[in-house]
Structures are given as structure tokens and as C-alpha cells.
Amino acid sequence: MSKRLVRLASGGAATVALAMLTIGVTSAASTSPPRPGELAPIHGHYAPKIDAANFVAVIDNRYLPFKPGMRIHFDGVRGRTRQTDVEVVLHRTKRILGVGCTVVRDTVSERGRAVERTDDWYAQDKQGNVWYMGEDAFELSHGRFVKASDSWKSGVNGAKPGIIMPGHPAAR
């Protein structure tokens, strides 16, 4: 789905985050890893070390905060079909690799009907980096939601988490 931000129900921080993700960011100096270039290498070995004690309970990154109840709305197009995408930060968590992850429900709709539902799992470390820990995706098939083949969870079948928003981003 091509996403174009139309409105944001709970503030402008996510708007800035989405713009930064579009243009690219690097992490500014931090007291501990990860460093720029180590966030998500394009080539070579990627082996993030997840220490549950290095994570916090609340995602309050200034560019990608996920506060329970927060709603984000996108309008977009897939091919020639208009779609909406509504993300809602749930009051639920899921433990992955020992880390309590915030659950964000992402619902894609066409012509007013949901066609895809995903529970995305995010966590924030003490350095402020927001990690994407996996997703449970469901697609509409013959009128019912079925688990999508692109569902994944960090630590299962070699799946690895990645930083979706650095704690201290800076334009490249």
C-alpha cells in the first residue's frame, strides 16, 4: 500500500517520524551501541543483542511515541484501489525475547471493509531507540481473516528485531 499521511488524531510527533523515515536518518552520538551503520547493515552479518534489562516500559521517543489509545490514520492507494490504514496503540503488551512490547493494531480497509489486520510489536530501549520486534498479520480470504505468511516474531526461525526509529536521529 502506498501511504500518504492525511491526518493524525493525537499530535504531530508521528508526522515528523514518518517524514524522517522517508528521507532517512542516522543515530546521533550515544553512550552505547548501536551506532550509525550498525542499525541495519545492508551487507554482511546482522546480530543485534537484546538485553531485556535495557528496555523501558513506555515508548516515548519524541518522533515515534506509542501511547495507549493513540490513533494514526493514513489514506493511500494500492494499484487503483483507495485504501485507509488505521493504527491504534492498544493497552496490551506481548513479551518477545524477554522484552515487554507495545501492541499496535494496524487495519487496512478498502471500500469501508477491513482487508488486512496486523498486530505490530514495538519496544523502546533505554537509549530511546524504538525496535520493531515482529508482527502477527492476517489477510482477508473468502470472507475470513487467515494468518498471513509474512507474520514473524523476533527469535523465531531466525527472525531478528530492528530499530525503526533511533533515539537521537539526525539527518544524513
ChimeraX commands (.cxc) that place a marker at each C-alpha (Angstrom):
marker #1 position 0.00,0.00,0.00 radius 0.5
marker #1 position 1.30,3.45,-0.84 radius 0.5
marker #1 position 0.71,5.53,2.27 radius 0.5
marker #1 position 0.11,9.26,2.34 radius 0.5
marker #1 position -0.47,10.80,5.73 radius 0.5
marker #1 position -3.78,12.61,5.78 radius 0.5
marker #1 position -4.49,13.23,9.44 radius 0.5
marker #1 position -3.15,12.27,12.78 radius 0.5
marker #1 position -5.54,12.02,15.68 radius 0.5
marker #1 position -3.11,12.52,18.53 radius 0.5
marker #1 position -0.43,15.03,17.60 radius 0.5
marker #1 position 2.35,15.85,15.21 radius 0.5
marker #1 position 5.29,13.79,16.52 radius 0.5
marker #1 position 4.40,10.79,14.37 radius 0.5
marker #1 position 4.13,13.07,11.32 radius 0.5
marker #1 position 7.73,14.13,11.87 radius 0.5
marker #1 position 8.71,10.49,12.41 radius 0.5
marker #1 position 7.14,9.40,9.16 radius 0.5
marker #1 position 8.86,12.21,7.27 radius 0.5
marker #1 position 12.20,11.25,8.82 radius 0.5
marker #1 position 11.70,7.61,7.91 radius 0.5
marker #1 position 11.03,8.70,4.34 radius 0.5
marker #1 position 14.20,10.81,4.00 radius 0.5
marker #1 position 16.41,8.57,6.13 radius 0.5
marker #1 position 18.02,9.14,9.49 radius 0.5
marker #1 position 21.08,8.14,11.42 radius 0.5
marker #1 position 21.52,7.92,15.14 radius 0.5
marker #1 position 23.42,10.75,16.80 radius 0.5
marker #1 position 26.17,10.04,19.31 radius 0.5
marker #1 position 25.01,7.74,22.08 radius 0.5
marker #1 position 26.66,6.43,25.20 radius 0.5
marker #1 position 26.31,2.85,23.98 radius 0.5
marker #1 position 25.69,0.87,20.77 radius 0.5
marker #1 position 24.05,0.79,18.30 radius 0.5
marker #1 position 25.98,3.32,16.23 radius 0.5
marker #1 position 25.22,4.61,12.70 radius 0.5
marker #1 position 25.88,1.91,10.15 radius 0.5
marker #1 position 25.20,-0.76,12.75 radius 0.5
marker #1 position 21.45,-0.14,12.93 radius 0.5
marker #1 position 20.58,-2.21,9.89 radius 0.5
marker #1 position 23.54,-3.12,7.69 radius 0.5
marker #1 position 22.76,-3.61,4.03 radius 0.5
marker #1 position 25.50,-6.22,3.63 radius 0.5
marker #1 position 27.20,-8.61,6.00 radius 0.5
marker #1 position 26.28,-10.05,9.35 radius 0.5
marker #1 position 23.47,-8.56,11.46 radius 0.5
marker #1 position 23.25,-9.82,15.03 radius 0.5
marker #1 position 21.53,-7.37,17.39 radius 0.5
marker #1 position 21.97,-8.19,21.07 radius 0.5
marker #1 position 18.73,-7.84,23.01 radius 0.5
marker #1 position 19.10,-7.43,26.77 radius 0.5
marker #1 position 15.63,-7.18,28.33 radius 0.5
marker #1 position 17.09,-5.13,31.20 radius 0.5
marker #1 position 17.99,-2.41,28.66 radius 0.5
marker #1 position 14.34,-1.80,27.70 radius 0.5
marker #1 position 11.75,0.52,29.23 radius 0.5
marker #1 position 8.01,0.03,29.69 radius 0.5
marker #1 position 6.83,3.11,27.77 radius 0.5
marker #1 position 7.55,4.13,24.19 radius 0.5
marker #1 position 8.04,7.88,24.46 radius 0.5
marker #1 position 10.53,8.53,21.63 radius 0.5
marker #1 position 9.79,12.12,20.57 radius 0.5
marker #1 position 9.49,11.14,16.90 radius 0.5
marker #1 position 7.63,7.86,17.34 radius 0.5
marker #1 position 5.71,7.78,20.63 radius 0.5
marker #1 position 3.20,4.97,21.06 radius 0.5
marker #1 position 0.82,5.92,23.87 radius 0.5
marker #1 position -2.09,3.54,24.55 radius 0.5
marker #1 position -5.24,4.79,22.82 radius 0.5
marker #1 position -3.30,6.81,20.22 radius 0.5
marker #1 position -4.72,6.56,16.67 radius 0.5
marker #1 position -2.93,7.27,13.38 radius 0.5
marker #1 position -4.86,7.47,10.10 radius 0.5
marker #1 position -3.43,7.13,6.57 radius 0.5
marker #1 position -5.17,7.35,3.20 radius 0.5
marker #1 position -3.49,5.72,0.23 radius 0.5
marker #1 position -3.85,3.74,-2.96 radius 0.5
marker #1 position -2.91,0.17,-3.91 radius 0.5
marker #1 position -2.94,-0.02,-7.67 radius 0.5
marker #1 position -6.13,1.89,-8.45 radius 0.5
marker #1 position -7.92,0.96,-5.23 radius 0.5
marker #1 position -8.21,3.56,-2.48 radius 0.5
marker #1 position -7.28,2.29,0.97 radius 0.5
marker #1 position -7.30,3.58,4.52 radius 0.5
marker #1 position -4.89,2.41,7.18 radius 0.5
marker #1 position -5.72,3.00,10.84 radius 0.5
marker #1 position -3.18,2.20,13.53 radius 0.5
marker #1 position -4.31,2.05,17.16 radius 0.5
marker #1 position -1.94,1.64,20.10 radius 0.5
marker #1 position -3.57,-0.99,22.28 radius 0.5
marker #1 position -3.47,-1.25,26.08 radius 0.5
marker #1 position -1.80,-4.67,25.62 radius 0.5
marker #1 position 1.77,-5.90,25.61 radius 0.5
marker #1 position 3.45,-9.02,24.31 radius 0.5
marker #1 position 6.67,-10.48,25.71 radius 0.5
marker #1 position 9.28,-11.14,22.99 radius 0.5
marker #1 position 12.88,-12.11,23.79 radius 0.5
marker #1 position 12.07,-11.20,27.40 radius 0.5
marker #1 position 11.04,-7.65,26.43 radius 0.5
marker #1 position 7.54,-6.25,27.07 radius 0.5
marker #1 position 6.43,-4.96,23.66 radius 0.5
marker #1 position 3.66,-2.48,22.92 radius 0.5
marker #1 position 0.98,-3.87,20.59 radius 0.5
marker #1 position -0.16,-1.62,17.73 radius 0.5
marker #1 position -3.21,-2.83,15.76 radius 0.5
marker #1 position -2.92,-1.87,12.07 radius 0.5
marker #1 position -6.10,-2.26,10.00 radius 0.5
marker #1 position -6.12,-1.71,6.22 radius 0.5
marker #1 position -9.53,-1.18,4.61 radius 0.5
marker #1 position -10.88,-0.91,1.07 radius 0.5
marker #1 position -14.35,0.48,0.36 radius 0.5
marker #1 position -15.03,0.60,4.11 radius 0.5
marker #1 position -14.20,-3.10,4.71 radius 0.5
marker #1 position -11.12,-4.38,6.52 radius 0.5
marker #1 position -8.88,-6.43,4.19 radius 0.5
marker #1 position -5.84,-6.81,6.45 radius 0.5
marker #1 position -5.25,-6.71,10.20 radius 0.5
marker #1 position -1.85,-6.77,11.80 radius 0.5
marker #1 position -0.67,-6.61,15.39 radius 0.5
marker #1 position 2.77,-4.98,15.28 radius 0.5
marker #1 position 5.10,-5.28,18.28 radius 0.5
marker #1 position 7.40,-2.41,19.30 radius 0.5
marker #1 position 9.71,-1.78,22.26 radius 0.5
marker #1 position 11.97,1.08,23.32 radius 0.5
marker #1 position 15.44,0.68,24.80 radius 0.5
marker #1 position 16.97,2.98,27.45 radius 0.5
marker #1 position 18.81,4.90,24.72 radius 0.5
marker #1 position 15.41,5.85,23.21 radius 0.5
marker #1 position 15.65,3.60,20.13 radius 0.5
marker #1 position 12.30,2.11,19.07 radius 0.5
marker #1 position 12.67,-1.52,17.99 radius 0.5
marker #1 position 10.33,-3.40,15.66 radius 0.5
marker #1 position 10.05,-6.87,17.19 radius 0.5
marker #1 position 7.63,-8.55,14.77 radius 0.5
marker #1 position 4.06,-8.78,13.60 radius 0.5
marker #1 position 1.08,-11.10,13.52 radius 0.5
marker #1 position -0.57,-10.39,10.15 radius 0.5
marker #1 position -3.97,-11.58,8.94 radius 0.5
marker #1 position -5.42,-11.20,5.43 radius 0.5
marker #1 position -9.00,-11.46,4.22 radius 0.5
marker #1 position -9.54,-14.72,2.33 radius 0.5
marker #1 position -13.01,-15.90,1.30 radius 0.5
marker #1 position -14.61,-13.58,3.85 radius 0.5
marker #1 position -12.44,-14.70,6.79 radius 0.5
marker #1 position -9.15,-13.48,8.23 radius 0.5
marker #1 position -6.34,-16.02,7.93 radius 0.5
marker #1 position -2.77,-15.77,9.19 radius 0.5
marker #1 position -0.51,-14.24,6.54 radius 0.5
marker #1 position 2.73,-15.91,5.50 radius 0.5
marker #1 position 4.69,-12.73,6.28 radius 0.5
marker #1 position 3.95,-12.88,10.03 radius 0.5
marker #1 position 7.14,-13.03,12.10 radius 0.5
marker #1 position 8.44,-12.75,15.66 radius 0.5
marker #1 position 11.98,-11.92,16.75 radius 0.5
marker #1 position 13.81,-15.01,17.91 radius 0.5
marker #1 position 11.63,-17.43,15.93 radius 0.5
marker #1 position 13.06,-19.15,12.83 radius 0.5
marker #1 position 15.99,-16.74,12.69 radius 0.5
marker #1 position 13.88,-13.56,12.70 radius 0.5
marker #1 position 15.73,-10.55,14.13 radius 0.5
marker #1 position 14.45,-7.27,15.53 radius 0.5
marker #1 position 15.48,-3.95,14.05 radius 0.5
marker #1 position 15.43,-0.29,15.00 radius 0.5
marker #1 position 12.58,1.55,13.30 radius 0.5
marker #1 position 13.35,4.91,14.96 radius 0.5
marker #1 position 16.68,5.87,16.52 radius 0.5
marker #1 position 16.62,7.52,19.91 radius 0.5
marker #1 position 18.53,10.56,18.70 radius 0.5
marker #1 position 18.06,10.80,14.92 radius 0.5
marker #1 position 19.95,13.27,12.76 radius 0.5
marker #1 position 19.53,13.97,9.05 radius 0.5
marker #1 position 22.21,12.38,6.87 radius 0.5
marker link #1:1,2 radius 0.2
marker link #1:2,3 radius 0.2
marker link #1:3,4 radius 0.2
marker link #1:4,5 radius 0.2
marker link #1:5,6 radius 0.2
marker link #1:6,7 radius 0.2
marker link #1:7,8 radius 0.2
marker link #1:8,9 radius 0.2
marker link #1:9,10 radius 0.2
marker link #1:10,11 radius 0.2
marker link #1:11,12 radius 0.2
marker link #1:12,13 radius 0.2
marker link #1:13,14 radius 0.2
marker link #1:14,15 radius 0.2
marker link #1:15,16 radius 0.2
marker link #1:16,17 radius 0.2
marker link #1:17,18 radius 0.2
marker link #1:18,19 radius 0.2
marker link #1:19,20 radius 0.2
marker link #1:20,21 radius 0.2
marker link #1:21,22 radius 0.2
marker link #1:22,23 radius 0.2
marker link #1:23,24 radius 0.2
marker link #1:24,25 radius 0.2
marker link #1:25,26 radius 0.2
marker link #1:26,27 radius 0.2
marker link #1:27,28 radius 0.2
marker link #1:28,29 radius 0.2
marker link #1:29,30 radius 0.2
marker link #1:30,31 radius 0.2
marker link #1:31,32 radius 0.2
marker link #1:32,33 radius 0.2
marker link #1:33,34 radius 0.2
marker link #1:34,35 radius 0.2
marker link #1:35,36 radius 0.2
marker link #1:36,37 radius 0.2
marker link #1:37,38 radius 0.2
marker link #1:38,39 radius 0.2
marker link #1:39,40 radius 0.2
marker link #1:40,41 radius 0.2
marker link #1:41,42 radius 0.2
marker link #1:42,43 radius 0.2
marker link #1:43,44 radius 0.2
marker link #1:44,45 radius 0.2
marker link #1:45,46 radius 0.2
marker link #1:46,47 radius 0.2
marker link #1:47,48 radius 0.2
marker link #1:48,49 radius 0.2
marker link #1:49,50 radius 0.2
marker link #1:50,51 radius 0.2
marker link #1:51,52 radius 0.2
marker link #1:52,53 radius 0.2
marker link #1:53,54 radius 0.2
marker link #1:54,55 radius 0.2
marker link #1:55,56 radius 0.2
marker link #1:56,57 radius 0.2
marker link #1:57,58 radius 0.2
marker link #1:58,59 radius 0.2
marker link #1:59,60 radius 0.2
marker link #1:60,61 radius 0.2
marker link #1:61,62 radius 0.2
marker link #1:62,63 radius 0.2
marker link #1:63,64 radius 0.2
marker link #1:64,65 radius 0.2
marker link #1:65,66 radius 0.2
marker link #1:66,67 radius 0.2
marker link #1:67,68 radius 0.2
marker link #1:68,69 radius 0.2
marker link #1:69,70 radius 0.2
marker link #1:70,71 radius 0.2
marker link #1:71,72 radius 0.2
marker link #1:72,73 radius 0.2
marker link #1:73,74 radius 0.2
marker link #1:74,75 radius 0.2
marker link #1:75,76 radius 0.2
marker link #1:76,77 radius 0.2
marker link #1:77,78 radius 0.2
marker link #1:78,79 radius 0.2
marker link #1:79,80 radius 0.2
marker link #1:80,81 radius 0.2
marker link #1:81,82 radius 0.2
marker link #1:82,83 radius 0.2
marker link #1:83,84 radius 0.2
marker link #1:84,85 radius 0.2
marker link #1:85,86 radius 0.2
marker link #1:86,87 radius 0.2
marker link #1:87,88 radius 0.2
marker link #1:88,89 radius 0.2
marker link #1:89,90 radius 0.2
marker link #1:90,91 radius 0.2
marker link #1:91,92 radius 0.2
marker link #1:92,93 radius 0.2
marker link #1:93,94 radius 0.2
marker link #1:94,95 radius 0.2
marker link #1:95,96 radius 0.2
marker link #1:96,97 radius 0.2
marker link #1:97,98 radius 0.2
marker link #1:98,99 radius 0.2
marker link #1:99,100 radius 0.2
marker link #1:100,101 radius 0.2
marker link #1:101,102 radius 0.2
marker link #1:102,103 radius 0.2
marker link #1:103,104 radius 0.2
marker link #1:104,105 radius 0.2
marker link #1:105,106 radius 0.2
marker link #1:106,107 radius 0.2
marker link #1:107,108 radius 0.2
marker link #1:108,109 radius 0.2
marker link #1:109,110 radius 0.2
marker link #1:110,111 radius 0.2
marker link #1:111,112 radius 0.2
marker link #1:112,113 radius 0.2
marker link #1:113,114 radius 0.2
marker link #1:114,115 radius 0.2
marker link #1:115,116 radius 0.2
marker link #1:116,117 radius 0.2
marker link #1:117,118 radius 0.2
marker link #1:118,119 radius 0.2
marker link #1:119,120 radius 0.2
marker link #1:120,121 radius 0.2
marker link #1:121,122 radius 0.2
marker link #1:122,123 radius 0.2
marker link #1:123,124 radius 0.2
marker link #1:124,125 radius 0.2
marker link #1:125,126 radius 0.2
marker link #1:126,127 radius 0.2
marker link #1:127,128 radius 0.2
marker link #1:128,129 radius 0.2
marker link #1:129,130 radius 0.2
marker link #1:130,131 radius 0.2
marker link #1:131,132 radius 0.2
marker link #1:132,133 radius 0.2
marker link #1:133,134 radius 0.2
marker link #1:134,135 radius 0.2
marker link #1:135,136 radius 0.2
marker link #1:136,137 radius 0.2
marker link #1:137,138 radius 0.2
marker link #1:138,139 radius 0.2
marker link #1:139,140 radius 0.2
marker link #1:140,141 radius 0.2
marker link #1:141,142 radius 0.2
marker link #1:142,143 radius 0.2
marker link #1:143,144 radius 0.2
marker link #1:144,145 radius 0.2
marker link #1:145,146 radius 0.2
marker link #1:146,147 radius 0.2
marker link #1:147,148 radius 0.2
marker link #1:148,149 radius 0.2
marker link #1:149,150 radius 0.2
marker link #1:150,151 radius 0.2
marker link #1:151,152 radius 0.2
marker link #1:152,153 radius 0.2
marker link #1:153,154 radius 0.2
marker link #1:154,155 radius 0.2
marker link #1:155,156 radius 0.2
marker link #1:156,157 radius 0.2
marker link #1:157,158 radius 0.2
marker link #1:158,159 radius 0.2
marker link #1:159,160 radius 0.2
marker link #1:160,161 radius 0.2
marker link #1:161,162 radius 0.2
marker link #1:162,163 radius 0.2
marker link #1:163,164 radius 0.2
marker link #1:164,165 radius 0.2
marker link #1:165,166 radius 0.2
marker link #1:166,167 radius 0.2
marker link #1:167,168 radius 0.2
marker link #1:168,169 radius 0.2
marker link #1:169,170 radius 0.2
marker link #1:170,171 radius 0.2
marker link #1:171,172 radius 0.2
view
